[in-house]
C-alpha cells in the first residue's frame, strides 16, 4: 500500500507503535499472571481498526489513481482534437443536407466489477463464557394461616306487642226499678141525696104552704187520674269487664351475640432472587474467514469526440421548439412557458429527460432526444 501523504504515514506509524507497545507490555514475562481477557480483546480491536484503516486508505489511493488516469486521458483527447479538425476528413460523416452537427466529447465508459477478496483468514480463539444468571420472583411465606374467634355482636329488631293495661274483671251494676203509667177512674163523691127547692108543683096537695122541697138523689162522681205503677223492683247484676290491651313497639334481640371461627389466610411476600442458569465455562470459537466485497471501475472504452445531429437556427423553427416544449411537459418535465424559445428552463427539462432515458446529455438539443420525445425532425 502506498501512502502519498506524510500525515497518513505518521498516523499509521504512531498507531502501530501504540498497539505493539501495549501488547508487548501486557505479555511481559514478569506480568504474565496479569493478562486478562479484556486487555487481549482490546489489542485485537486496535489491530483490527488499524487494518481497516489501511484497507480504506488503499481504496482511496486506487480511486485517486483512476481519476488521475481519466483526467489525463481527457486532456490528451482534447489536445489532439484541434490538430485533427484541420483536415476535411474530420467533418461529420454521412451528413444530410439541412441538418446541423456539433462535435461533443464522449467520456470514457466504465463497468463496475465487484470482487470478493480475503480480508482476514479463518482462525480460532478461546472465549471465557461467564456464568449466566437469571432474576426470578419467588413467593416467601411470611405468616402461616391460622384461625381466630371473632365476636359477632347481637342484632336487634323492632316488634309490635300487645301489653295488658287492665285485666278482665266483674262489676255489680244496679238495675233501677221499672215503672209504668196507668190511667184509672176513682170515686170522687159517693152517691147521696140532697134536698132541693122545687119550682112549681104539678099538683098542689097542700095549699097551706107555698114552699116546695124535693129530696134529690145525687149519683156518685168519678175522676180520671194517672199514676206510676211499679212494674219491676230495682235489682243488681254482675257484669264481666274485658281486659284492656295497648299495642306498643319495642326493640328486641334478633340474634344474640355469638362467636364464629374465621380462617386467616397465610401471608406471602414476593421477593426477587438471582439464580444460576449456567456455570462459567471456556469455549473455543472458530472464526471464519472474513471476505470483503471490493467494487472497482474498469474502463470499457476511451473517451472520444463525436459528431451529433442537433437542432440549430438553420433547421429550427419556433413552432418546432413549441412542439418539443409541449412534449416535455406531457412527459412530466417542466420546460417553463410554451413560447417557442429555448431558455435555461427548457434545457434543464431536456437534460433531465436525457438522463432518465439514457440519452447523450450535453448542452445541445440533439436529434436523438427530439425523436425520443416523438417530435418530427423535419
C-alpha positions as a Markdown table, in Angstrom:
| # | Residue | x | y | z |
|---|---|---|---|---|
| 1 | Unk | 0.0 | 0.0 | 0.0 |
| 2 | Unk | 1.3 | 3.4 | -1.0 |
| 3 | Unk | 0.8 | 6.3 | 1.4 |
| 4 | Unk | 1.4 | 9.5 | -0.6 |
| 5 | Unk | 0.5 | 12.0 | 2.2 |
| 6 | Unk | 3.0 | 12.5 | 5.0 |
| 7 | Unk | 0.3 | 12.8 | 7.7 |
| 8 | Unk | -1.1 | 9.5 | 6.7 |
| 9 | Unk | 2.2 | 7.8 | 7.1 |
| 10 | Unk | 2.8 | 9.4 | 10.5 |
| 11 | Unk | -0.6 | 8.5 | 11.8 |
| 12 | Unk | -0.3 | 4.9 | 10.7 |
| 13 | Unk | 3.2 | 4.6 | 12.3 |
| 14 | Unk | 2.0 | 6.0 | 15.6 |
| 15 | Unk | -0.9 | 3.7 | 15.7 |
| 16 | Unk | 1.3 | 0.6 | 15.1 |
| 17 | Unk | 3.8 | 1.7 | 17.8 |
| 18 | Unk | 1.0 | 2.2 | 20.4 |
| 19 | Unk | -0.7 | -1.1 | 19.6 |
| 20 | Unk | 2.6 | -3.1 | 19.6 |
| 21 | Unk | 3.7 | -1.4 | 22.8 |
| 22 | Unk | 0.5 | -2.2 | 24.6 |
| 23 | Unk | 0.6 | -5.8 | 23.6 |
| 24 | Unk | 4.3 | -6.3 | 24.4 |
| 25 | Unk | 3.8 | -4.8 | 27.9 |
| 26 | Unk | 0.8 | -7.0 | 28.7 |
| 27 | Unk | 2.8 | -10.1 | 27.6 |
| 28 | Unk | 6.0 | -9.4 | 29.6 |
| 29 | Unk | 7.1 | -12.5 | 31.5 |
| 30 | Unk | 7.1 | -10.7 | 34.8 |
| 31 | Unk | 3.4 | -9.7 | 34.3 |
| 32 | Unk | 2.1 | -12.8 | 32.7 |
| 33 | Unk | -0.2 | -13.5 | 35.6 |
| 34 | Unk | -1.9 | -10.2 | 35.0 |
| 35 | Unk | -3.1 | -11.0 | 31.5 |
| 36 | Unk | -6.9 | -10.6 | 31.3 |
| 37 | Unk | -9.4 | -11.3 | 28.6 |
| 38 | Unk | -10.3 | -7.7 | 28.3 |
| 39 | Unk | -6.8 | -6.5 | 27.6 |
| 40 | Unk | -6.3 | -9.1 | 24.8 |
| 41 | Unk | -9.6 | -8.2 | 23.3 |
| 42 | Unk | -8.5 | -4.5 | 23.4 |
| 43 | Unk | -5.3 | -5.3 | 21.5 |
| 44 | Unk | -7.2 | -7.3 | 18.9 |
| 45 | Unk | -9.7 | -4.5 | 18.4 |
| 46 | Unk | -6.8 | -2.0 | 17.9 |
| 47 | Unk | -5.1 | -4.2 | 15.3 |
| 48 | Unk | -8.4 | -4.7 | 13.5 |
| 49 | Unk | -9.0 | -1.0 | 13.5 |
| 50 | Unk | -5.5 | -0.4 | 12.0 |
| 51 | Unk | -6.1 | -3.0 | 9.3 |
| 52 | Unk | -9.4 | -1.5 | 8.4 |
| 53 | Unk | -7.8 | 2.0 | 8.1 |
| 54 | Unk | -5.1 | 0.6 | 5.9 |
| 55 | Unk | -7.7 | -1.0 | 3.6 |
| 56 | Unk | -9.7 | 2.3 | 3.5 |
| 57 | Unk | -6.5 | 4.3 | 2.6 |
| 58 | Unk | -5.7 | 1.7 | -0.1 |
| 59 | Unk | -9.1 | 2.1 | -1.7 |
| 60 | Unk | -8.9 | 5.9 | -1.6 |
| 61 | Unk | -5.5 | 5.8 | -3.3 |
| 62 | Unk | -6.8 | 3.4 | -6.0 |
| 63 | Unk | -9.7 | 5.8 | -6.6 |
| 64 | Unk | -7.4 | 8.8 | -6.9 |
| 65 | Unk | -5.1 | 7.0 | -9.4 |
| 66 | Unk | -8.1 | 6.0 | -11.5 |
| 67 | Unk | -9.4 | 9.6 | -11.5 |
| 68 | Unk | -5.9 | 10.9 | -12.5 |
| 69 | Unk | -5.7 | 8.5 | -15.4 |
| 70 | Unk | -9.2 | 9.6 | -16.6 |
| 71 | Unk | -8.3 | 13.2 | -16.4 |
| 72 | Unk | -5.1 | 12.6 | -18.3 |
| 73 | Unk | -7.0 | 10.7 | -21.0 |
| 74 | Unk | -9.5 | 13.5 | -21.4 |
| 75 | Unk | -6.7 | 16.1 | -21.6 |
| 76 | Unk | -4.9 | 14.1 | -24.3 |
| 77 | Unk | -8.1 | 13.7 | -26.3 |
| 78 | Unk | -8.9 | 17.4 | -26.1 |
| 79 | Unk | -5.3 | 18.4 | -27.0 |
| 80 | Unk | -5.4 | 16.1 | -30.0 |
| 81 | Unk | -8.8 | 17.4 | -31.2 |
| 82 | Unk | -7.7 | 20.8 | -32.8 |
| 83 | Unk | -5.0 | 19.1 | -34.8 |
| 84 | Unk | -7.4 | 16.6 | -36.2 |
| 85 | Unk | -10.0 | 19.2 | -37.1 |
| 86 | Unk | -7.6 | 20.8 | -39.6 |
| 87 | Unk | -8.3 | 18.1 | -42.1 |
| 88 | Unk | -11.5 | 17.8 | -44.1 |
| 89 | Unk | -11.8 | 14.1 | -43.2 |
| 90 | Unk | -12.8 | 15.1 | -39.7 |
| 91 | Unk | -16.1 | 16.7 | -40.9 |
| 92 | Unk | -19.4 | 14.9 | -39.9 |
| 93 | Unk | -19.6 | 11.6 | -41.9 |
| 94 | Unk | -22.7 | 10.9 | -44.0 |
| 95 | Unk | -24.0 | 14.4 | -43.3 |
| 96 | Unk | -27.5 | 15.2 | -44.7 |
| 97 | Unk | -28.5 | 18.5 | -46.2 |
| 98 | Unk | -30.4 | 20.8 | -44.0 |
| 99 | Unk | -29.1 | 19.3 | -40.7 |
| 100 | Unk | -26.7 | 20.8 | -38.2 |
| 101 | Unk | -24.0 | 18.9 | -36.4 |
| 102 | Unk | -22.0 | 19.6 | -33.2 |
| 103 | Unk | -18.8 | 17.9 | -32.1 |
| 104 | Unk | -19.2 | 16.7 | -28.5 |
| 105 | Unk | -16.9 | 14.9 | -26.0 |
| 106 | Unk | -18.0 | 11.4 | -25.2 |
| 107 | Unk | -16.5 | 10.5 | -21.8 |
| 108 | Unk | -14.9 | 7.0 | -21.4 |
| 109 | Unk | -17.2 | 4.2 | -20.4 |
| 110 | Unk | -16.6 | 2.1 | -17.4 |
| 111 | Unk | -18.1 | -1.1 | -16.0 |
| 112 | Unk | -18.4 | -1.8 | -12.3 |
| 113 | Unk | -16.7 | -5.0 | -11.2 |
| 114 | Unk | -17.4 | -6.5 | -7.8 |
| 115 | Unk | -14.9 | -8.9 | -6.4 |
| 116 | Unk | -14.7 | -10.8 | -3.2 |
| 117 | Unk | -11.3 | -10.6 | -1.6 |
| 118 | Unk | -10.0 | -12.3 | 1.6 |
| 119 | Unk | -9.8 | -9.7 | 4.3 |
| 120 | Unk | -8.9 | -11.9 | 7.3 |
| 121 | Unk | -8.0 | -15.6 | 7.4 |
| 122 | Unk | -10.0 | -18.1 | 9.4 |
| 123 | Unk | -8.8 | -18.6 | 13.0 |
| 124 | Unk | -10.0 | -19.7 | 16.4 |
| 125 | Unk | -10.0 | -18.2 | 19.8 |
| 126 | Unk | -10.8 | -19.1 | 23.3 |
| 127 | Unk | -13.6 | -17.3 | 25.0 |
| 128 | Unk | -14.4 | -17.4 | 28.7 |
| 129 | Unk | -18.1 | -17.6 | 28.9 |
| 130 | Unk | -19.2 | -16.1 | 32.2 |
| 131 | Unk | -21.7 | -17.7 | 34.4 |
| 132 | Unk | -25.3 | -16.8 | 33.4 |
| 133 | Unk | -27.8 | -15.8 | 36.0 |
| 134 | Unk | -31.5 | -15.1 | 35.8 |
| 135 | Unk | -33.6 | -13.0 | 38.0 |
| 136 | Unk | -36.8 | -14.7 | 39.2 |
| 137 | Unk | -39.6 | -13.8 | 41.6 |
| 138 | Unk | -40.4 | -16.1 | 44.4 |
| 139 | Unk | -43.2 | -16.1 | 47.0 |
| 140 | Unk | -41.9 | -16.3 | 50.5 |
| 141 | Unk | -44.2 | -17.4 | 53.4 |
| 142 | Unk | -44.2 | -14.6 | 56.0 |
| 143 | Unk | -47.0 | -15.7 | 58.2 |
| 144 | Unk | -48.8 | -19.1 | 58.3 |
| 145 | Unk | -52.5 | -19.4 | 58.0 |
| 146 | Unk | -54.5 | -19.7 | 61.3 |
| 147 | Unk | -58.0 | -19.5 | 62.7 |
| 148 | Unk | -59.3 | -16.9 | 65.2 |
| 149 | Unk | -62.6 | -16.4 | 67.0 |
| 150 | Unk | -64.5 | -13.3 | 66.0 |
| 151 | Unk | -67.2 | -11.9 | 68.2 |
| 152 | Unk | -70.3 | -11.2 | 66.3 |
| 153 | Unk | -72.4 | -8.5 | 68.1 |
| 154 | Unk | -76.1 | -9.1 | 68.7 |
| 155 | Unk | -78.6 | -7.8 | 66.2 |
| 156 | Unk | -81.8 | -6.2 | 67.1 |
| 157 | Unk | -85.2 | -5.7 | 65.6 |
| 158 | Unk | -88.4 | -3.7 | 66.3 |
| 159 | Unk | -91.5 | -5.7 | 67.0 |
| 160 | Unk | -95.1 | -4.8 | 67.9 |
| 161 | Unk | -96.6 | -6.3 | 71.1 |
| 162 | Unk | -100.0 | -6.1 | 72.9 |
| 163 | Unk | -99.5 | -5.1 | 76.5 |
| 164 | Unk | -102.2 | -5.7 | 79.1 |
| 165 | Unk | -103.2 | -2.4 | 80.5 |
| 166 | Unk | -106.2 | -3.5 | 82.6 |
| 167 | Unk | -107.1 | -7.2 | 83.3 |
| 168 | Unk | -110.6 | -8.5 | 82.8 |
| 169 | Unk | -112.9 | -8.3 | 85.8 |
| 170 | Unk | -116.5 | -8.1 | 87.1 |
| 171 | Unk | -118.6 | -5.3 | 88.4 |
| 172 | Unk | -122.0 | -5.1 | 90.1 |
| 173 | Unk | -124.4 | -2.9 | 88.2 |
| 174 | Unk | -127.7 | -1.6 | 89.9 |
| 175 | Unk | -130.7 | -2.0 | 87.6 |
| 176 | Unk | -133.2 | 0.7 | 88.6 |
| 177 | Unk | -136.9 | -0.2 | 89.2 |
| 178 | Unk | -139.2 | 0.0 | 86.3 |
| 179 | Unk | -142.5 | 1.8 | 86.4 |
| 180 | Unk | -145.4 | 2.1 | 84.1 |
| 181 | Unk | -148.0 | 4.8 | 83.8 |
| 182 | Unk | -151.6 | 3.6 | 84.3 |
| 183 | Unk | -154.9 | 5.6 | 84.0 |
| 184 | Unk | -157.8 | 4.7 | 86.3 |
| 185 | Unk | -161.2 | 6.2 | 87.4 |
| 186 | Unk | -161.5 | 6.8 | 91.1 |
| 187 | Unk | -164.6 | 7.7 | 93.2 |
| 188 | Unk | -164.6 | 11.4 | 93.7 |
| 189 | Unk | -168.0 | 11.7 | 95.6 |
| 190 | Unk | -170.2 | 8.8 | 96.5 |
| 191 | Unk | -173.9 | 8.8 | 95.6 |
| 192 | Unk | -176.1 | 10.6 | 98.1 |
| 193 | Unk | -179.4 | 12.5 | 98.4 |
| 194 | Unk | -180.0 | 16.2 | 98.9 |
| 195 | Unk | -183.0 | 18.5 | 99.4 |
| 196 | Unk | -183.6 | 20.9 | 96.6 |
| 197 | Unk | -186.3 | 23.5 | 96.2 |
| 198 | Unk | -189.0 | 22.7 | 93.7 |
| 199 | Unk | -190.0 | 25.2 | 91.0 |
| 200 | Unk | -193.7 | 24.6 | 90.7 |
| 201 | Unk | -195.7 | 21.6 | 91.7 |
| 202 | Unk | -197.5 | 19.7 | 89.2 |
| 203 | Unk | -200.1 | 19.1 | 91.7 |
| 204 | Unk | -200.6 | 21.0 | 94.7 |
| 205 | Unk | -201.5 | 18.9 | 97.6 |
| 206 | Unk | -201.4 | 21.2 | 100.4 |
| 207 | Unk | -202.1 | 24.6 | 99.6 |
| 208 | Unk | -201.4 | 25.6 | 103.1 |
| 209 | Unk | -197.7 | 26.3 | 102.4 |
| 210 | Unk | -196.1 | 27.8 | 99.4 |
| 211 | Unk | -192.6 | 26.3 | 99.7 |
| 212 | Unk | -191.8 | 23.1 | 97.8 |
| 213 | Unk | -188.8 | 20.9 | 98.9 |
| 214 | Unk | -187.6 | 17.9 | 96.9 |
| 215 | Unk | -185.3 | 15.1 | 98.1 |
| 216 | Unk | -183.0 | 14.5 | 95.1 |
| 217 | Unk | -180.6 | 11.5 | 94.7 |
| 218 | Unk | -177.2 | 12.7 | 93.6 |
| 219 | Unk | -175.2 | 9.9 | 91.7 |
| 220 | Unk | -171.6 | 9.2 | 92.6 |
| 221 | Unk | -169.0 | 11.2 | 90.7 |
| 222 | Unk | -165.7 | 9.8 | 89.4 |
| 223 | Unk | -162.3 | 11.4 | 88.2 |
| 224 | Unk | -159.6 | 10.0 | 86.0 |
| 225 | Unk | -156.1 | 10.0 | 87.5 |
| 226 | Unk | -152.7 | 8.9 | 86.1 |
| 227 | Unk | -150.2 | 7.3 | 88.3 |
| 228 | Unk | -146.9 | 5.3 | 88.1 |
| 229 | Unk | -147.2 | 1.7 | 89.0 |
| 230 | Unk | -144.1 | -0.4 | 89.9 |
| 231 | Unk | -143.6 | -2.8 | 87.1 |
| 232 | Unk | -140.4 | -4.4 | 88.4 |
| 233 | Unk | -138.4 | -3.6 | 91.5 |
| 234 | Unk | -134.8 | -2.3 | 91.4 |
| 235 | Unk | -132.3 | -5.1 | 91.2 |
| 236 | Unk | -128.5 | -5.6 | 90.8 |
| 237 | Unk | -126.5 | -7.8 | 88.3 |
| 238 | Unk | -122.8 | -8.8 | 87.9 |
| 239 | Unk | -121.2 | -7.7 | 84.5 |
| 240 | Unk | -117.8 | -9.1 | 83.2 |
| 241 | Unk | -115.5 | -6.3 | 82.0 |
| 242 | Unk | -113.0 | -7.3 | 79.2 |
| 243 | Unk | -109.2 | -6.9 | 79.6 |
| 244 | Unk | -107.8 | -3.7 | 78.1 |
| 245 | Unk | -104.7 | -4.0 | 75.9 |
| 246 | Unk | -102.3 | -1.5 | 74.2 |
| 247 | Unk | -100.1 | -2.1 | 71.2 |
| 248 | Unk | -96.5 | -0.9 | 71.7 |
| 249 | Unk | -93.3 | -1.1 | 69.6 |
| 250 | Unk | -90.2 | -2.4 | 71.3 |
| 251 | Unk | -86.6 | -3.3 | 70.3 |
| 252 | Unk | -85.8 | -6.9 | 70.9 |
| 253 | Unk | -82.8 | -9.1 | 70.2 |
| 254 | Unk | -83.0 | -10.7 | 66.8 |
| 255 | Unk | -79.7 | -12.7 | 67.1 |
| 256 | Unk | -77.8 | -12.9 | 70.3 |
| 257 | Unk | -74.1 | -12.1 | 70.5 |
| 258 | Unk | -72.0 | -15.1 | 69.5 |
| 259 | Unk | -68.6 | -16.0 | 68.2 |
| 260 | Unk | -67.5 | -17.5 | 64.9 |
| 261 | Unk | -64.3 | -19.1 | 63.7 |
| 262 | Unk | -62.6 | -17.1 | 61.0 |
| 263 | Unk | -59.8 | -18.5 | 58.8 |
| 264 | Unk | -56.9 | -16.1 | 58.4 |
| 265 | Unk | -55.0 | -16.9 | 55.1 |
| 266 | Unk | -51.3 | -17.2 | 55.1 |
| 267 | Unk | -49.3 | -14.1 | 54.2 |
| 268 | Unk | -46.7 | -14.2 | 51.4 |
| 269 | Unk | -44.1 | -11.7 | 50.2 |
| 270 | Unk | -42.8 | -11.7 | 46.6 |
| 271 | Unk | -39.0 | -11.3 | 46.6 |
| 272 | Unk | -36.6 | -11.1 | 43.7 |
| 273 | Unk | -33.7 | -13.6 | 43.7 |
| 274 | Unk | -30.9 | -14.3 | 41.3 |
| 275 | Unk | -30.5 | -18.0 | 40.3 |
| 276 | Unk | -27.5 | -19.6 | 38.4 |
| 277 | Unk | -28.5 | -20.7 | 35.0 |
| 278 | Unk | -25.2 | -22.0 | 33.7 |
| 279 | Unk | -21.7 | -22.0 | 35.4 |
| 280 | Unk | -18.8 | -20.2 | 33.8 |
| 281 | Unk | -17.0 | -22.2 | 31.0 |
| 282 | Unk | -14.4 | -21.9 | 28.3 |
| 283 | Unk | -15.4 | -22.2 | 24.7 |
| 284 | Unk | -13.3 | -22.4 | 21.5 |
| 285 | Unk | -14.8 | -20.3 | 18.8 |
| 286 | Unk | -13.9 | -20.9 | 15.2 |
| 287 | Unk | -13.7 | -17.6 | 13.5 |
| 288 | Unk | -14.5 | -17.9 | 9.8 |
| 289 | Unk | -12.5 | -16.1 | 7.2 |
| 290 | Unk | -13.7 | -12.6 | 6.5 |
| 291 | Unk | -14.1 | -11.5 | 3.0 |
| 292 | Unk | -14.6 | -8.0 | 1.7 |
| 293 | Unk | -16.6 | -7.1 | -1.4 |
| 294 | Unk | -14.5 | -4.7 | -3.4 |
| 295 | Unk | -16.1 | -2.7 | -6.2 |
| 296 | Unk | -13.8 | -1.2 | -8.8 |
| 297 | Unk | -14.4 | 0.6 | -12.2 |
| 298 | Unk | -12.9 | -1.0 | -15.3 |
| 299 | Unk | -12.7 | 1.1 | -18.5 |
| 300 | Unk | -14.6 | -0.4 | -21.4 |
| 301 | Unk | -13.8 | 2.4 | -24.0 |
| 302 | Unk | -11.8 | 5.5 | -24.0 |
| 303 | Unk | -13.3 | 9.0 | -24.3 |
| 304 | Unk | -13.5 | 10.5 | -27.7 |
| 305 | Unk | -15.0 | 13.3 | -29.8 |
| 306 | Unk | -18.1 | 12.6 | -32.0 |
| 307 | Unk | -20.4 | 14.5 | -34.3 |
| 308 | Unk | -24.0 | 14.7 | -33.1 |
| 309 | Unk | -27.0 | 15.8 | -35.2 |
| 310 | Unk | -28.6 | 18.8 | -33.4 |
| 311 | Unk | -31.2 | 21.5 | -33.9 |
| 312 | Unk | -29.8 | 24.9 | -34.7 |
| 313 | Unk | -31.1 | 28.1 | -36.2 |
| 314 | Unk | -30.7 | 26.6 | -39.7 |
| 315 | Unk | -33.1 | 23.7 | -39.1 |
| 316 | Unk | -35.1 | 25.0 | -36.1 |
| 317 | Unk | -38.4 | 27.0 | -36.0 |
| 318 | Unk | -40.4 | 28.4 | -33.1 |
| 319 | Unk | -43.3 | 26.1 | -33.8 |
| 320 | Unk | -41.0 | 23.0 | -33.6 |
| 321 | Unk | -39.5 | 24.3 | -30.4 |
| 322 | Unk | -43.0 | 24.8 | -29.0 |
| 323 | Unk | -43.8 | 21.2 | -30.0 |
| 324 | Unk | -40.7 | 20.0 | -28.1 |
| 325 | Unk | -41.8 | 22.0 | -25.0 |
| 326 | Unk | -45.3 | 20.6 | -25.1 |
| 327 | Unk | -43.9 | 17.0 | -25.4 |
| 328 | Unk | -41.6 | 17.6 | -22.4 |
| 329 | Unk | -44.5 | 18.9 | -20.3 |
| 330 | Unk | -46.6 | 15.9 | -21.4 |
| 331 | Unk | -43.9 | 13.5 | -20.2 |
| 332 | Unk | -43.6 | 15.2 | -16.8 |
| 333 | Unk | -40.7 | 17.6 | -17.4 |
| 334 | Unk | -41.4 | 21.3 | -16.9 |
| 335 | Unk | -39.9 | 23.4 | -19.7 |
| 336 | Unk | -41.2 | 26.7 | -18.4 |
| 337 | Unk | -43.5 | 28.8 | -20.6 |
| 338 | Unk | -44.5 | 27.3 | -24.0 |
| 339 | Unk | -43.1 | 30.2 | -26.0 |
| 340 | Unk | -41.0 | 28.6 | -28.8 |
| 341 | Unk | -37.7 | 29.8 | -27.3 |
| 342 | Unk | -35.1 | 27.5 | -25.8 |
| 343 | Unk | -34.1 | 29.0 | -22.5 |
| 344 | Unk | -32.5 | 27.7 | -19.3 |
| 345 | Unk | -35.7 | 26.1 | -18.1 |
| 346 | Unk | -36.2 | 24.3 | -21.4 |
| 347 | Unk | -32.6 | 23.0 | -21.5 |
| 348 | Unk | -32.9 | 21.9 | -17.8 |
| 349 | Unk | -36.0 | 19.8 | -18.7 |
| 350 | Unk | -34.2 | 18.4 | -21.9 |
| 351 | Unk | -31.2 | 17.3 | -19.8 |
| 352 | Unk | -33.5 | 15.7 | -17.2 |
| 353 | Unk | -35.3 | 13.8 | -20.0 |
| 354 | Unk | -32.0 | 12.7 | -21.5 |
| 355 | Unk | -30.7 | 11.4 | -18.2 |
| 356 | Unk | -33.8 | 9.4 | -17.5 |
| 357 | Unk | -33.9 | 7.8 | -20.9 |
| 358 | Unk | -30.1 | 7.1 | -21.2 |
| 359 | Unk | -29.6 | 9.6 | -24.0 |
| 360 | Unk | -26.5 | 11.7 | -24.6 |
| 361 | Unk | -26.5 | 14.6 | -22.2 |
| 362 | Unk | -24.9 | 17.8 | -23.4 |
| 363 | Unk | -25.7 | 21.5 | -24.0 |
| 364 | Unk | -27.3 | 20.8 | -27.3 |
| 365 | Unk | -30.8 | 19.7 | -28.3 |
| 366 | Unk | -29.8 | 16.6 | -30.3 |
| 367 | Unk | -31.9 | 14.8 | -32.9 |
| 368 | Unk | -31.9 | 11.6 | -30.8 |
| 369 | Unk | -33.7 | 13.5 | -28.0 |
| 370 | Unk | -36.2 | 15.1 | -30.4 |
| 371 | Unk | -37.1 | 11.6 | -31.8 |
| 372 | Unk | -37.4 | 10.2 | -28.3 |
| 373 | Unk | -39.9 | 13.0 | -27.5 |
| 374 | Unk | -42.0 | 11.9 | -30.5 |
| 375 | Unk | -41.4 | 15.2 | -32.4 |
| 376 | Unk | -40.8 | 15.2 | -36.1 |
| 377 | Unk | -37.3 | 16.3 | -37.1 |
| 378 | Unk | -38.5 | 17.7 | -40.5 |
